[in-house]
Amino acid sequence: MPIRQRRYPKAEFARRGNAIYERDIRRKVEPENEGKIVVIDIETGKWEIDKDEVAAAKRLEADNPDAQIWMVRVGSPYVRRFGAERLRCAT
């Protein structure tokens, strides 16, 4: 399997992906799909949604094997979160 080459700097990749999500996708998927992953081809604007990011990406890649994919979790600023979650203590 060939390795896909990113054609944009990270900041441009993020800017394009977030702009497409905000402009074209958010109002179509929120709030009914909270927690699902949206994968976006930042060059074509095509997108897929699924609870499994790999499944969504495979569907997007079926149409364009060289898609430049950006991922967004519906309702969250993070696709993945690392580290321990802070616990709130009742006082």
Wavefront OBJ file of the C-alpha trace (Angstrom):
o trace
v 0.000 0.000 0.000
v 1.581 3.329 -1.030
v 2.001 6.000 1.605
v -0.072 9.086 0.941
v 1.976 12.279 0.857
v 0.588 15.365 2.543
v 0.604 18.247 0.059
v 0.037 21.088 2.521
v 1.737 22.371 5.667
v -0.026 21.316 8.893
v -1.486 24.765 9.542
v -2.952 25.015 6.025
v -4.295 21.476 6.285
v -6.090 22.355 9.527
v -7.324 25.706 8.214
v -8.859 24.113 5.123
v -10.409 21.188 6.982
v -11.931 23.342 9.701
v -13.225 25.883 7.180
v -15.011 23.176 5.153
v -16.487 21.674 8.320
v -17.780 25.032 9.584
v -19.051 26.226 6.201
v -20.545 23.077 4.684
v -20.922 20.268 7.202
v -21.553 21.324 10.817
v -25.195 22.347 10.378
v -25.921 19.040 8.599
v -24.498 16.745 11.284
v -24.887 18.427 14.683
v -26.303 17.556 17.200
v -27.728 14.220 15.958
v -24.276 12.718 15.370
v -22.496 13.805 18.565
v -19.215 11.907 18.982
v -19.023 10.550 15.429
v -16.055 11.306 13.178
v -16.313 13.374 9.998
v -13.520 12.785 7.489
v -13.073 15.509 4.877
v -11.054 15.602 1.675
v -9.685 19.147 1.946
v -9.209 19.382 -1.822
v -12.654 18.294 -3.014
v -14.820 19.038 0.033
v -16.268 15.510 -0.077
v -16.862 13.966 3.335
v -18.052 10.880 5.174
v -19.283 10.352 8.723
v -19.079 7.258 10.911
v -18.477 6.233 14.515
v -15.337 4.496 13.166
v -12.851 6.874 11.537
v -11.194 4.057 9.578
v -14.492 3.010 7.999
v -15.304 6.623 7.073
v -11.826 7.189 5.620
v -12.009 3.986 3.559
v -15.293 5.119 1.995
v -13.779 8.507 1.165
v -10.633 6.893 -0.263
v -12.718 4.548 -2.435
v -13.675 7.594 -4.510
v -10.245 9.254 -4.347
v -7.308 7.092 -3.185
v -5.105 10.192 -2.833
v -7.588 12.185 -0.730
v -6.068 14.727 1.650
v -8.044 13.754 4.749
v -8.820 15.943 7.758
v -10.843 14.503 10.672
v -13.236 16.232 13.057
v -15.219 14.738 15.948
v -18.776 16.095 15.937
v -19.359 18.250 19.010
v -15.727 18.237 20.161
v -12.572 20.198 19.444
v -10.600 16.906 19.639
v -10.588 13.756 17.547
v -8.536 11.997 20.229
v -7.690 13.031 23.746
v -4.562 11.836 25.518
v -3.813 11.778 29.213
v -5.931 11.373 32.281
v -9.251 13.125 32.412
v -9.538 15.591 35.250
v -12.037 14.560 37.833
v -14.207 17.111 39.553
v -14.663 16.609 43.248
v -17.900 17.660 44.891
v -17.228 20.047 47.745
l 1 2 3 4 5 6 7 8 9 10 11 12 13 14 15 16 17 18 19 20 21 22 23 24 25 26 27 28 29 30 31 32 33 34 35 36 37 38 39 40 41 42 43 44 45 46 47 48 49 50 51 52 53 54 55 56 57 58 59 60 61 62 63 64 65 66 67 68 69 70 71 72 73 74 75 76 77 78 79 80 81 82 83 84 85 86 87 88 89 90 91
